[in-house]
Amino acid sequence: MTGTKSSRDRILEAAVAMTGERLGAGLSVRAVAARAGVSTGSLRHHFPTQRALQDAVLTAVYDTVVSDDSVIHDTSLPARDRLIACLRLVLAPAAPGAPSRKAWGNVYRTFIAAEQTEELRRTYLAVEREGQRRIEYWLAVLTDQGALAEGDNTRRARFLNTVLGGLSVERALPAGESLLTVETETLAMAVDAVLGSG
């Protein structure tokens, strides 16, 4: 029932659904507004730029898929374990094997094999930005708690994001040994490197 939701919520719901239906497809203001049942002026009121809309969509997706607040703030666990658990949340949506192959196939077709348009570039960079923002948030929490020395969290997050990218590709490829063991060892090494940086 759309009557009880704000126009902003309806716009965001419509944009998230459209993004899920066509990865890499741009979010046309007119199409999103029509699907949400609002005017383009209303959409522009809430999201003045294409980037603002795209960033809000990706934040909503990450907040749903990678719900991390209870994990990163659970001080009953060591900082190392909390950060590893948060990074695992990013990997969790695409299970090893066929699901990961399908996900990477979509990424390949959308962002690598397709003609590189400015719209595709913006979409990919928005996804990258949101992943980076999420990891920087986790690192900021650990820094605020004194579990991580002050330092360049942007650089640290970039490193962890790169490790996650490699592990997600590895999930799509045939594995000779226990993927869980390899992932755990790799995440532990990466987190140890970050926590030991100063």
Phi and psi in degrees as a GROMACS rama.xvg file:
@    title "Ramachandran Plot"
@    xaxis  label "Phi"
@    yaxis  label "Psi"
@TYPE xy
-78.484  -17.286  THR-2
-63.2591  -27.6559  GLY-3
-91.9306  -9.97657  THR-4
-94.3142  146.623  LYS-5
-69.708  160.249  SER-6
-63.4032  -34.9645  SER-7
-61.4248  -45.4649  ARG-8
-63.3167  -40.5466  ASP-9
-65.4868  -40.3089  ARG-10
-62.8549  -46.9604  ILE-11
-63.1003  -43.2223  LEU-12
-59.1452  -46.425  GLU-13
-62.9872  -44.1287  ALA-14
-66.4467  -39.7898  ALA-15
-63.2312  -45.7085  VAL-16
-60.7537  -43.5287  ALA-17
-66.1045  -38.0601  MET-18
-64.4418  -41.5632  THR-19
-64.9576  -31.5682  GLY-20
-75.1137  -34.1595  GLU-21
-140.9  87.3521  ARG-22
-55.8575  130.394  LEU-23
87.2674  -11.6069  GLY-24
-75.1323  140.816  ALA-25
-68.7917  157.106  GLY-26
-97.8896  98.3264  LEU-27
-68.6266  129.902  SER-28
-57.4192  -45.6006  VAL-29
-63.1792  -44.1683  ARG-30
-66.6818  -42.1377  ALA-31
-65.8538  -45.6821  VAL-32
-60.2871  -43.5402  ALA-33
-63.1183  -44.8259  ALA-34
-65.6022  -34.886  ARG-35
-80.1074  -14.8325  ALA-36
75.3773  34.6952  GLY-37
-129.407  167.03  VAL-38
-79.451  160.139  SER-39
-65.0179  -30.8526  THR-40
-63.6536  -39.5953  GLY-41
-65.5368  -42.2154  SER-42
-60.6787  -46.7571  LEU-43
-66.1767  -27.5761  ARG-44
-63.843  -44.821  HIS-45
-81.2603  -33.7292  HIS-46
-133.384  86.6447  PHE-47
-63.5072  -23.735  PRO-48
-128.636  161.582  THR-49
-60.0701  -40.5653  GLN-50
-64.5765  -39.1227  ARG-51
-61.8492  -41.5212  ALA-52
-66.193  -47.6427  LEU-53
-61.1188  -44.1919  GLN-54
-64.1134  -39.6523  ASP-55
-65.4681  -38.8457  ALA-56
-63.2117  -48.2459  VAL-57
-66.4128  -36.5097  LEU-58
-62.6381  -43.2346  THR-59
-62.8172  -41.3361  ALA-60
-64.6707  -48.6097  VAL-61
-62.5278  -39.8333  TYR-62
-63.4992  -30.6503  ASP-63
-81.4679  -48.5028  THR-64
-76.869  -40.2395  VAL-65
-116.307  69.9546  VAL-66
-80.6427  106.727  SER-67
-118.571  -8.52808  ASP-68
-56.2819  -43.8667  ASP-69
-67.826  -31.012  SER-70
-72.8843  -53.7397  VAL-71
-69.1901  -25.4793  ILE-72
-93.879  0.042813  HIS-73
-79.5849  86.2607  ASP-74
-72.3208  -0.205724  THR-75
-74.0941  -14.6992  SER-76
-105.501  149.619  LEU-77
-61.3277  150.314  PRO-78
-55.0192  -40.3122  ALA-79
-57.7585  -48.4189  ARG-80
-65.2177  -38.6415  ASP-81
-65.4152  -43.5088  ARG-82
-67.0567  -41.0968  LEU-83
-61.0237  -43.2969  ILE-84
-61.9165  -40.9728  ALA-85
-64.2035  -43.1297  CYS-86
-64.0709  -36.2  LEU-87
-62.6306  -33.2216  ARG-88
-60.0106  -34.0973  LEU-89
-68.298  -38.2045  VAL-90
-76.9593  -26.0279  LEU-91
-56.4492  -40.0606  ALA-92
-58.5427  -30.7383  PRO-93
-108.991  100.37  ALA-94
-64.5163  152.224  ALA-95
-57.5892  154.688  PRO-96
89.2413  -135.82  GLY-97
-56.9922  -44.4388  ALA-98
-60.6322  -40.2396  PRO-99
-69.4771  -38.8983  SER-100
-61.4071  -42.2935  ARG-101
-64.1222  -45.2107  LYS-102
-61.3759  -46.5729  ALA-103
-69.1954  -30.6213  TRP-104
-62.0876  -42.1288  GLY-105
-63.4514  -43.288  ASN-106
-62.4514  -44.6301  VAL-107
-60.5656  -50.8986  TYR-108
-62.3553  -36.88  ARG-109
-78.9396  -45.7042  THR-110
-109.737  -17.1657  PHE-111
-109.381  -53.6482  ILE-112
-75.2293  -29.835  ALA-113
-71.4301  157.677  ALA-114
-60.144  132.871  GLU-115
-80.0223  92.133  GLN-116
-90.4598  165.021  THR-117
-63.9528  -35.8478  GLU-118
-63.6555  -44.3013  GLU-119
-62.9499  -41.4614  LEU-120
-60.5024  -46.5285  ARG-121
-61.577  -41.287  ARG-122
-63.8967  -47.6743  THR-123
-61.4695  -44.7726  TYR-124
-64.4782  -32.0456  LEU-125
-66.6695  -41.831  ALA-126
-62.0525  -46.4916  VAL-127
-60.5653  -43.2676  GLU-128
-60.8307  -43.2526  ARG-129
-68.0323  -40.902  GLU-130
-61.2548  -42.7807  GLY-131
-63.4977  -43.1964  GLN-132
-61.588  -41.9131  ARG-133
-62.834  -46.2804  ARG-134
-66.7569  -38.9295  ILE-135
-61.4055  -36.3027  GLU-136
-61.2616  -48.2465  TYR-137
-57.9594  -43.9933  TRP-138
-66.2189  -36.4983  LEU-139
-64.607  -39.4342  ALA-140
-60.8892  -46.8097  VAL-141
-65.4669  -35.6713  LEU-142
-65.6799  -46.1036  THR-143
-60.0862  -32.6472  ASP-144
-83.5361  -4.55275  GLN-145
81.5954  8.29946  GLY-146
-85.0206  -13.6389  ALA-147
-134.606  129.661  LEU-148
-64.6426  148.444  ALA-149
-53.1511  142.178  GLU-150
176.036  -168.18  GLY-151
-84.7472  88.596  ASP-152
-67.9221  -23.704  ASN-153
-65.0206  -45.0359  THR-154
-66.43  -42.6628  ARG-155
-61.5237  -43.232  ARG-156
-64.8989  -38.623  ALA-157
-61.1017  -43.1485  ARG-158
-60.9708  -49.2481  PHE-159
-63.9333  -37.4152  LEU-160
-63.6104  -38.4067  ASN-161
-65.9972  -41.9605  THR-162
-60.9836  -44.6378  VAL-163
-60.6304  -40.485  LEU-164
-59.9342  -45.3961  GLY-165
-62.6256  -43.2644  GLY-166
-65.6923  -36.6879  LEU-167
-68.1302  -35.0814  SER-168
-67.141  -42.658  VAL-169
-57.5884  -34.6844  GLU-170
-64.2116  -27.15  ARG-171
-84.7543  -15.7938  ALA-172
-95.816  159.221  LEU-173
-61.1571  140.625  PRO-174
-114.101  136.819  ALA-175
-91.0203  -25.7068  GLY-176
-129.773  179.854  GLU-177
-59.765  115.775  SER-178
-63.2249  -37.7295  LEU-179
-61.6852  -41.4102  LEU-180
-64.6776  -46.708  THR-181
-62.9973  -45.2243  VAL-182
-61.1352  -44.4655  GLU-183
-61.4097  -45.3833  THR-184
-62.9998  -43.7053  GLU-185
-65.9178  -45.9367  THR-186
-62.0431  -40.9974  LEU-187
-62.4382  -44.0666  ALA-188
-62.1504  -43.8322  MET-189
-65.1345  -44.4981  ALA-190
-66.4398  -40.4484  VAL-191
-60.196  -41.1145  ASP-192
-62.7746  -42.0561  ALA-193
-70.0891  -46.4993  VAL-194
-66.4368  -26.413  LEU-195
-86.6468  -6.57476  GLY-196
-80.7135  151.688  SER-197
